[in-house]
Amino acid sequence: QVQLVESGGGLVQPGESLRVSCAASGFSLRYYAIGWFRQAPGKEREGVSCISSGDGSTVYADSVKGRFTISRDNVKNTVYLQMNSLKSEDTAVYSCARLSLNKCFEVPRAAMTTLWGRGTQVTVSS
């Protein structure tokens, strides 16, 4: 079955770190660019980061640049989003998506996606 499954979400305090994972099955992640998105309550979904196939080049939204790091492990067929110095405004459901392109040139948009995971909740609160 072709699917993406996110994991690793949870409740953390401001300033702490968390790593969320996006595991693929039924296809190989190495041939696709993969994006992370998030949606906070009452807000529109926004693109957070993208990692290209091949050279693994990355793009980040300004709101997370310098704090979040996207990476991929082609052996484990998994993409990760390491989130450091978390803020309350990072609270959202985080979802990964397979993109229709191989190379990331901009922050991912929903129109670029061909497959979504169900998401994992990240809550940053004291």
Secondary structure as GFF3:
##gff-version 3
##sequence-region A 1 126
A	DSSP	beta_strand	3	7	.	.	.	ID=ss1
A	DSSP	beta_strand	10	12	.	.	.	ID=ss2
A	DSSP	beta_strand	18	25	.	.	.	ID=ss3
A	DSSP	three_ten_helix	29	31	.	.	.	ID=ss4
A	DSSP	beta_strand	34	39	.	.	.	ID=ss5
A	DSSP	beta_strand	46	51	.	.	.	ID=ss6
A	DSSP	beta_strand	58	60	.	.	.	ID=ss7
A	DSSP	beta_strand	68	73	.	.	.	ID=ss8
A	DSSP	beta_strand	78	83	.	.	.	ID=ss9
A	DSSP	three_ten_helix	88	90	.	.	.	ID=ss10
A	DSSP	beta_strand	92	99	.	.	.	ID=ss11
A	DSSP	three_ten_helix	110	112	.	.	.	ID=ss12
A	DSSP	beta_strand	113	116	.	.	.	ID=ss13
A	DSSP	beta_strand	120	124	.	.	.	ID=ss14
###
